[in-house]
Every structure is written in structure tokens, then in C-alpha cells.
């Protein structure tokens, strides 16, 4: 459907994904192909292929369990050889080799060349010229040349309520990234210097100049200076997207999940909590569910399309 709820491509596929860079993966029987926004196949359905998502003109794709890279006409830039390949970010994609304790991560460029060898125990994609990588149990950040911009020194695990839990690092947004530092998440700049006072139980990267943080079971947001922008008063929250963030205000009860609404970057409730579930806003719309329906709302909370529960394409 389009943004006004009008059917654009008929229901002729057995499966499908969202559109990325004007292309979507669709399944016919047990074969995946790629169509454009008019429904024309640009890559014919092929046996053994999985779905793919294009980013920066290329897509990582699984072929019978191994991963390679294709261009927008289905030509292989890199023949399948890896255990996993992420999408490209800033010209590089994370790849994985090995199994179990021997798993290692590195980065390939758009030619399929391993420009950063697989020596890391974990890795995320690049953002603002840096990528979070794990060496042993410490997180650091490498540049696109593979040199450490920030040496590994941030803990990769923490003591949870019942067991040790993994921590995360990055990505950089607005020049800052969250890392675990002893007793909580803090934020560092691109030089690795702590620039935000205080520590948080949970923290995500900045979006719309707000970072989601959690303290003592409540969610709030800080601004890029590290000051509290929205007090931690929510029982649930997600990051901002297009200047709005999903929140829950009421307490959870046994068998009862409180409704979801949206706030703006100042913390004002723009869409009152009344939905069972929501997604981040994308192109001005959010997919929501109610007690007996599913639909898309605009930024005022008004439905542009609404119907009974249906299967919808958010596979990736």
C-alpha cells in the first residue's frame, strides 16, 4: 500500500520485506527475488536465495547458508563464503567467520575485499567514521583503516540480577557513543573521553539529539550536553524517530500491558497512550495495533489506514 492506504501492488507474493533504496525482496513459493516499486522483477526469483536488504547500492544475501554480496541487478560482487554478512555502513560491512568459540568478525569493502581482518570477538557497523569492536571482553572503536581510534578498555559484560550479561558499545551519533564503564553506561566522544556525567542502567545512542537512558527502572532522555532533557518517568520507551518516541506511562500489572503513546523531544505527550503496540515513525507513519485492529497512524495519531489483523511485511 502507499502512504494513504491505497493498494499499489496486488497480493500475489508468498512473502516480502519492506522497500529499501526502492527495492523489496519478495517470495514466490520457496524462491526469493527482488522487485521495484512498480512490481517489476529486477532480480528474478532464485532457488536457494534468502531475502536481502539493499544499503549503499549493495545487499548481503544468504545462499544455502553462506553469505555473499550482490548488486542491484543480482550480480555477485562477492561470492557466498561467510557465516554472516551485515549491510553496508559507510562503505564497509561486518562479516563473520568461524563457529562457536572460534567466531571472529572483520570488515569487507564494496569490492568484497577484506580490508579489516577477522580478529575481533564481536563488531558493529560504522557510524561517524568509527565502529565498535570487541577484543576479548573489552570494547573499543576502530577507524575505516582498521586502526584503533579508541583502544579497547570498556567492559564487555556486567553482573546482572541472576548472571553475567553482555554489554554493548556505540554506535556514534552526534559525536557520542554509550559504553559500559564499571557501574553503568556512560557516553564518550570520538577521542574516547567521558563527556556525560552520571551512569545509567541502560543507554542507547542519540537520535534527534536525544539519547534514551534508564535509571532505577524508569526511562528518560538526555541531550547532547549530557543534561536531562526528559525526566525518567516512563515504564517503557523507545528511541526517537522523526521527532517522536513511543512511551508507556502506566505500571505493568500481571496480565495487563499498559498502552503506548508518543512524546515529542520536549517530553510533551503528542499522541496519548492508547495502542497495544507501535513501531518507530518512518516517512511520517507508524504501524500500530489496537485491541482488534492494525493500521498506520500519522504524527497526530490519526489513522491513515486501519483494518482487521493482517500479516504485514516487516521481515527485515
Secondary structure, 3 states (H helix, E strand, C coil): CCCCCCCCCCCCCCEECCCECCEEEEEECCEEEEEECCCCEEEEEEECECCCEEECCEEEEEECCEEEEECCCCCEEEEEEECEECCCECCEEEEEECCHHHCEEEEECCCCCEEEEEEECEEEEEECCEEEEEECCEEEEECCCCCEEEEEEEECEEECCCCEEECCCCCCECCEEEEECCCCEEEECCCCCECCCCCECEEEEEECCEEEEEECCEEEEECCCCCEEEEEEECEECCCECCEEEEECCCCECCECCCEEEECCCCCEEEEEEECEECCCECCEEEEECCCCEEEECCCCCEEEEECCCCCCCCC
